[in-house]
């Protein structure tokens, strides 16, 4: 298993970097698949390799150039950039600035490599089922469901970045007709439908006693698969987020309730069961940390487990936030200023950041060196111990999209928007029970603001800030000035209507396929 992961993921990352979504071909390089079409859809091992390749491609697309954090945490975010001009441009909202990193981030080619790979699996896995007696009907159905969910999540992730995107539902390894942009509403409706169907087939756990898929899965038990593959719980988390992004908070409340009602289903062995995390579990890389290796607590995420040889030097927030004494680096590339820290963490009992009464010193769960010019944000720091002091540091942290605290806060948000404020406070307090903060009707005059401020604290550095700002402004429907373009002041509603909440589409994409139009704000 270890050898398989090391070889396949390396090839998949190469594939993701070279794929190109154009009017003629999805890539301009000769196919570098693990096997040819003639031999690639015959055996159980082919099914496993081809399905896991979709996970690998999606992970690469999301974290390449640290895109998940540059897109999610920099625009109007809490981080200050030290020296990198490209990152400063993102902070300023100059998303069409001429920097190689920004040009790569605005190009959706790697996401369409994921979509094509998922579609290809859906189309051809049945060939293996027909001739391979070891490939059971249930295994086949679960694999198809995973591929459908991965493709649907990719579309949702792209819609958050670009809005309208081309909707392709079949594989395109060669020539295909030029495709224009499809309305975000239609794309998300497709994604929702796909995940709802997949959710009826997916198990809660793989390689265990789940009645949907009992026993070993690809010869692996629960120890092999927990935290590595997406489950029925993952499906409902993604459904809740799609619904919230669309402003459909009734469905968001229902989907998130399903997750919270079924926590007991996603269990395996003791400390690695799905549960709310104390500060040690969240920030100290304990056995339950969602960031440190394969963990059930990462309901939706992408692990980089060093035990399986998946450490990398980039694609991790640590590359941007850490410096001495954690790695041999003079200063971090981005940090949260002391002024911002004191403005965000206002409760004297907040265990993430406050003064410890016993010692009289600031707690260091989130930040180190508060007396320095650039405090180090150390919440996530999963470093390969063999490289911690070397010239090239490798990291192992999981890219976490959602965990139990996050989906609980999303449910609180949905309930608050629906007017169920007392129940929203109950959910909010579930998420903060192990953070030293309690919300009451007396100290929380604006429940919605309180929920989003808590998301700001709890999810700092997890790629949520910009998308939370968008949802909050949609909910508040504020008429206050939000942005400015060409000297014209825009409210958030005007800013969103012009496409300003989205990223521009790379000119490379538009040149290759002139049917693709630029988001109006960036024209």
C-alpha positions in Angstrom: 0.0 0.0 0.0 2.8 2.4 0.9 4.6 1.8 -2.4 1.4 2.3 -4.4 0.7 5.6 -2.7 4.2 6.9 -3.2 4.3 6.0 -6.9 0.8 7.0 -7.9 0.6 10.3 -6.1 3.9 11.4 -7.6 2.5 10.7 -11.1 -0.8 12.3 -10.3 0.7 15.5 -9.2 2.7 15.6 -12.4 -0.5 15.0 -14.3 -2.3 17.8 -12.5 0.5 20.2 -13.3 0.5 19.4 -17.0 -3.2 19.1 -17.8 -4.6 21.9 -20.0 -8.3 22.6 -20.5 -8.5 24.1 -24.0 -10.8 24.1 -27.1 -8.9 21.2 -28.7 -7.5 18.8 -26.1 -7.6 18.5 -22.3 -3.8 18.3 -22.4 -1.2 18.9 -24.9 1.2 16.3 -23.7 1.1 12.6 -24.4 -0.9 10.7 -21.9 1.2 9.6 -18.8 -1.3 7.3 -17.3 -0.2 4.4 -15.2 -1.3 2.0 -17.9 -2.7 2.1 -21.4 -6.4 2.1 -22.2 -6.1 -1.4 -23.4 -4.8 -2.7 -20.0 -6.1 -0.2 -17.6 -9.7 -1.4 -17.0 -9.3 -5.1 -16.4 -8.5 -5.9 -12.8 -9.4 -5.0 -9.2 -6.1 -3.3 -8.9 -7.0 -1.1 -11.9 -10.2 -0.1 -10.2 -8.4 0.9 -7.1 -5.6 2.8 -8.9 -8.0 4.7 -11.2 -10.4 5.7 -8.3 -7.5 6.8 -6.1 -6.1 8.8 -8.9 -9.2 11.1 -8.7 -8.5 11.7 -5.1 -4.8 12.5 -5.9 -5.7 14.8 -8.8 -8.2 16.7 -6.7 -5.8 17.1 -3.8 -3.1 18.4 -6.1 -5.5 20.9 -7.7 -6.7 22.3 -4.4 -3.3 22.7 -2.7 -1.0 23.6 -5.6 0.8 26.9 -5.1 -0.9 26.8 -1.6 -4.0 27.9 -3.5 -6.5 26.8 -0.9 -5.0 29.3 1.6 -4.1 32.1 -0.8 -7.7 32.2 -2.1 -9.4 31.6 1.2 -7.3 33.4 3.8 -5.8 36.5 2.1 -8.7 38.5 0.6 -9.8 40.8 3.4 -8.3 38.2 5.7 -6.4 38.5 9.0 -2.9 37.7 7.7 -0.3 40.3 6.9 2.2 39.5 4.1 5.9 40.1 4.8 7.7 40.4 1.4 5.9 38.4 -1.4 4.5 40.9 -3.9 2.1 38.3 -5.4 0.5 37.5 -2.0 0.2 41.3 -1.3 -1.6 41.7 -4.6 -4.2 39.1 -3.5 -4.6 40.9 -0.1 -5.3 44.1 -2.1 -7.8 42.3 -4.3 -5.6 42.7 -7.4 -6.4 39.2 -8.7 -5.5 40.0 -12.3 -2.0 41.2 -11.4 0.8 39.7 -13.6 2.5 37.2 -11.3 3.2 33.5 -12.2 1.4 32.2 -9.1 -1.7 34.3 -9.7 -1.7 33.2 -13.4 -1.6 29.6 -12.3 -4.3 30.1 -9.6 -6.7 31.7 -12.1 -6.3 28.7 -14.5 -8.9 26.0 -13.9 -7.1 23.3 -16.0 -6.2 21.1 -13.0 -9.8 21.0 -11.8 -10.9 19.8 -15.2 -8.3 17.1 -15.1 -10.1 15.9 -11.9 -13.5 16.1 -13.6 -12.3 14.1 -16.6 -10.7 11.4 -14.5 -13.8 11.1 -12.4 -16.0 10.9 -15.5 -13.7 8.3 -17.1 -14.0 6.1 -14.0 -17.8 6.4 -13.9 -17.9 5.5 -17.6 -15.5 2.6 -17.6 -15.4 0.9 -14.1 -18.3 -1.3 -15.3 -15.9 -2.9 -17.7 -13.9 -4.3 -14.8 -17.1 -5.3 -13.0 -18.1 -7.5 -15.9 -14.9 -9.5 -16.1 -13.3 -9.3 -12.7 -14.9 -11.7 -10.1 -13.1 -10.1 -7.2 -14.8 -6.7 -8.0 -18.1 -7.2 -6.2 -21.2 -5.3 -7.0 -21.1 -3.5 -3.7 -17.5 -2.5 -4.1 -18.3 -1.2 -7.6 -21.3 0.8 -6.5 -19.3 2.4 -3.6 -16.5 3.3 -6.0 -18.8 4.9 -8.5 -20.4 6.9 -5.6 -17.0 8.2 -4.5 -16.2 9.3 -8.1 -19.5 11.1 -8.4 -19.0 12.9 -5.1 -15.4 13.9 -6.0 -16.5 15.3 -9.3 -19.4 17.2 -7.6 -17.2 18.6 -4.9 -14.8 19.8 -7.6 -17.6 21.7 -9.3 -18.7 23.3 -6.0 -15.1 24.3 -5.3 -14.7 25.8 -8.7 -18.0 27.7 -8.4 -16.8 29.4 -5.2 -13.8 30.6 -7.1 -15.1 31.5 -10.5 -18.9 31.5 -10.4 -20.1 30.1 -13.7 -18.0 27.3 -15.1 -18.3 24.9 -18.0 -20.3 21.8 -17.0 -18.8 18.7 -18.5 -20.3 15.3 -17.6 -18.3 13.0 -19.7 -14.6 12.3 -20.0 -12.5 14.2 -22.6 -9.1 12.7 -23.1 -9.0 13.8 -26.7 -10.9 16.1 -29.0 -14.1 17.6 -27.7 -16.5 20.4 -28.6 -15.8 23.9 -27.2 -17.7 24.5 -24.0 -18.9 27.8 -22.7 -19.6 28.7 -19.1 -22.7 27.2 -17.5 -24.7 29.1 -14.9 -23.5 28.5 -11.4 -27.1 27.6 -10.4 -27.2 24.8 -12.9 -23.7 23.5 -12.0 -24.6 23.4 -8.3 -27.9 21.7 -9.0 -26.0 19.0 -10.8 -23.5 18.7 -8.0 -26.3 18.4 -5.4 -28.1 15.8 -7.4 -24.9 13.7 -7.8 -24.0 13.8 -4.1 -27.5 13.0 -3.0 -27.5 9.9 -5.1 -23.9 9.0 -4.0 -24.8 9.5 -0.3 -27.3 6.7 -0.4 -24.6 4.2 -1.4 -21.5 5.5 0.6 -20.6 3.8 3.9 -19.9 5.6 7.1 -16.6 3.7 7.5 -14.5 1.6 5.1 -12.9 -1.7 6.1 -15.0 -2.2 9.2 -18.4 -3.4 10.3 -20.5 -0.9 8.3 -23.5 -2.8 6.9 -23.3 -1.0 3.6 -19.8 -2.2 2.9 -18.8 -4.8 5.6 -15.3 -6.3 5.8 -12.1 -5.3 4.1 -12.1 -2.7 1.4 -9.4 -3.3 -1.2 -7.8 -5.7 1.3 -7.5 -2.9 3.8 -9.2 -2.5 7.2 -10.4 0.5 9.1 -6.8 1.4 10.0 -6.0 1.8 6.3 -8.9 3.9 5.2 -10.2 6.1 8.1 -9.5 9.7 7.3 -8.3 8.9 3.8 -11.6 8.3 1.9 -14.8 10.3 1.8 -17.8 8.8 3.5 -21.5 9.3 3.8 -20.8 12.0 6.4 -18.5 13.7 3.9 -21.3 13.8 1.4 -23.7 15.5 3.8 -21.1 18.1 4.9 -20.5 19.0 1.2 -24.3 19.2 0.6 -24.7 21.5 3.6 -22.0 23.8 2.2 -23.5 23.9 -1.3 -26.9 24.8 0.2 -25.4 27.5 2.4 -23.4 29.0 -0.6 -26.7 29.1 -2.5 -28.5 30.8 0.4 -30.7 27.7 0.8 -30.4 27.6 4.6 -33.3 25.3 5.2 -31.5 22.5 3.3 -28.2 23.5 4.9 -29.8 23.1 8.3 -31.2 19.6 7.4 -28.0 18.3 5.9 -25.8 19.6 8.8 -28.3 18.0 11.2 -27.8 14.7 9.5 -24.1 14.9 10.1 -24.5 15.8 13.8 -27.1 13.2 14.4 -24.9 10.5 13.0 -21.6 11.2 14.7 -21.7 7.8 16.4 -21.7 6.1 13.1 -18.3 7.4 12.1 -16.3 5.6 14.8 -13.4 3.1 14.8 -11.0 3.0 17.6 -11.0 5.2 20.6 -9.1 8.5 20.3 -9.5 8.6 16.5 -13.3 8.6 16.6 -15.1 11.6 15.3 -15.5 14.0 18.2 -15.1 17.7 19.3 -11.5 18.5 20.0 -10.0 20.1 23.1 -7.1 22.5 22.5 -4.5 19.7 22.7 -6.3 17.7 20.1 -6.7 20.7 17.8 -3.2 22.2 18.0 -0.7 19.8 19.5 -0.8 17.0 16.9 -2.3 14.5 19.3 -3.9 11.2 18.1 -7.2 13.0 17.3 -5.8 16.1 15.5 -7.5 16.5 12.1 -4.3 18.0 10.7 -1.7 15.4 11.8 -2.1 12.4 9.5 -5.1 10.4 8.5 -7.8 11.2 11.1 -11.5 10.5 11.3 -11.9 14.0 12.7 -11.2 15.4 9.2 -14.6 14.7 7.8 -13.7 16.2 4.4 -10.0 16.7 3.7 -6.8 15.5 2.0 -4.2 13.8 4.1 -0.4 13.9 3.5 0.5 11.1 5.8 4.3 10.8 6.1 4.0 7.1 7.1 2.8 6.5 3.6 5.6 8.7 2.1 3.3 11.6 1.3 5.3 14.5 2.9 5.7 17.4 0.6 7.6 20.7 0.7 4.6 22.8 -0.5 0.9 22.5 -0.5 0.7 23.2 3.2 0.0 26.4 5.2 3.1 25.8 7.3 5.2 26.8 4.3 3.7 30.3 4.6 3.2 30.8 8.4 6.2 29.1 10.2 9.7 30.4 10.9 12.2 30.0 13.7 12.1 28.2 16.2 9.9 25.7 14.3 11.8 25.7 11.0 15.1 27.2 9.9 13.5 30.4 8.4 14.1 34.0 9.6 10.5 35.2 9.1 7.2 33.8 8.0 5.7 34.8 4.7 2.5 35.8 6.4 1.5 36.4 10.0 -1.4 37.8 12.1 -0.4 41.1 13.6 -0.6 41.7 17.4 -3.3 44.4 16.8 -5.4 41.9 14.8 -4.9 39.1 17.4 -6.1 41.4 20.2 -9.1 42.5 18.1 -10.2 39.0 17.1 -9.6 37.2 20.4 -11.5 39.3 22.9 -12.6 36.9 25.5 -10.3 36.6 28.6 -11.2 32.9 28.9 -10.5 31.9 25.3 -8.1 29.0 25.4 -6.9 29.7 21.9 -5.5 33.1 22.9 -5.8 34.8 26.2 -3.7 35.4 29.3 -3.3 32.3 31.4 -4.2 33.3 35.0 -1.9 30.8 36.6 1.2 32.0 34.7 0.3 35.5 33.8 1.5 34.8 30.3 -0.3 34.6 27.0 -1.4 31.2 25.9 0.5 29.8 23.0 -2.0 27.4 21.4 -2.4 29.6 18.3 0.5 32.1 18.5 4.1 32.2 19.5 6.1 35.3 20.2 3.4 37.8 20.8 6.0 40.3 21.9 7.8 40.2 18.6 7.1 42.2 15.5 5.7 39.2 13.6 4.0 36.7 15.9 4.1 33.1 14.5 0.7 31.5 13.8 1.5 28.0 15.0 -1.9 26.4 15.2 -1.0 24.0 12.3 2.5 22.8 12.3 2.9 19.2 11.2 6.5 18.8 10.2 8.3 15.7 8.9 10.7 15.2 11.8 13.5 14.0 9.5 13.5 17.4 7.7 12.7 19.8 10.6 16.2 21.3 10.7 17.2 20.8 7.0 17.4 23.3 4.2 14.3 21.8 2.6 11.5 21.2 5.1 8.7 18.7 4.4 5.3 18.9 5.9 2.6 16.3 6.6 -0.5 18.3 7.5 -3.9 17.3 6.2 -5.7 20.0 4.2 -8.9 20.0 6.2 -12.0 21.3 4.5 -14.4 20.5 7.3 -14.4 19.0 10.8 -17.0 18.6 13.4 -16.5 22.1 14.9 -16.8 23.7 11.4 -20.0 21.9 10.4 -21.5 22.6 13.8 -20.9 26.3 13.2 -22.4 26.1 9.8 -25.5 24.5 11.3 -25.6 27.4 13.8 -25.4 29.8 10.9 -28.3 28.1 9.1 -30.5 28.1 12.2 -29.8 31.8 13.0 -30.7 32.8 9.4 -33.9 30.8 9.7 -34.8 32.7 12.8 -34.2 29.9 15.3 -31.8 31.9 17.4 -32.1 29.9 20.6 -31.2 26.7 18.8 -28.5 28.5 17.0 -26.9 29.4 20.3 -27.1 25.8 21.4 -25.1 24.7 18.4 -22.7 27.6 18.7 -22.0 26.6 22.3 -21.4 23.0 21.2 -18.6 24.3 19.0 -17.1 26.5 21.7 -17.6 24.2 24.7 -13.9 23.2 24.7 -12.6 26.7 23.9 -13.5 28.4 27.2 -16.3 30.6 25.7 -20.1 30.4 26.4 -22.7 32.5 24.5 -26.0 33.5 26.0 -28.9 35.6 24.9 -27.7 38.2 27.4 -24.2 38.5 26.0 -25.0 37.8 22.3 -27.2 40.6 20.9 -26.4 39.6 17.3 -26.2 35.8 17.0 -25.3 35.8 13.3 -22.3 38.1 13.9 -21.3 36.0 16.9 -21.3 32.9 14.8 -19.2 34.4 12.0 -16.7 35.9 14.6 -16.4 32.4 16.1 -15.8 30.9 12.6 -13.1 33.6 12.2 -11.3 32.4 15.4 -11.8 28.7 15.2 -11.1 28.3 11.5 -8.3 30.7 11.2 -5.7 29.4 8.7 -8.1 26.8 7.2 -9.1 28.6 4.1 -12.6 29.9 5.1 -12.3 33.6 5.8 -13.1 35.0 2.3 -16.1 32.6 1.7 -17.4 33.4 5.2 -17.2 37.2 4.5 -19.2 36.6 1.3 -21.9 34.6 3.1 -22.1 37.1 5.9 -22.6 40.0 3.6 -25.2 38.1 1.6 -27.1 37.5 4.9 -26.8 41.1 6.1 -27.6 42.6 2.7 -25.7 45.7 3.8 -25.8 48.9 1.7 -22.5 50.1 3.1 -19.5 50.6 0.8 -17.7 47.3 0.3 -15.3 47.9 -2.6 -14.1 50.4 -5.2 -13.4 50.0 -8.9 -12.2 52.8 -11.2 -13.1 55.3 -8.6 -16.6 54.1 -8.2 -17.7 52.9 -4.8 -19.6 49.6 -4.7 -21.9 48.1 -2.1 -21.4 44.3 -1.6 -24.5 43.6 -3.7 -23.1 45.7 -6.6 -19.7 44.1 -6.1 -21.1 40.6 -6.2 -23.4 41.4 -9.2 -20.3 42.5 -11.1 -18.5 39.3 -10.3 -16.1 40.8 -7.9 -16.4 38.0 -5.3 -14.9 35.6 -7.9 -11.5 35.3 -9.4 -10.8 36.2 -13.0 -10.4 33.4 -15.5 -6.8 33.0 -16.7 -6.2 34.6 -20.1 -4.6 31.3 -21.1 -8.0 29.6 -20.8 -9.7 32.3 -22.7 -7.1 32.3 -25.5 -7.4 28.6 -25.8 -11.2 28.7 -25.9 -12.7 32.1 -26.9 -16.2 30.9 -26.0 -15.1 31.4 -22.3 -16.0 34.9 -21.2 -14.2 36.9 -18.5 -16.0 37.7 -15.2 -17.4 41.3 -15.7 -15.6 42.8 -12.8 -12.2 41.8 -14.3 -12.9 42.8 -17.9 
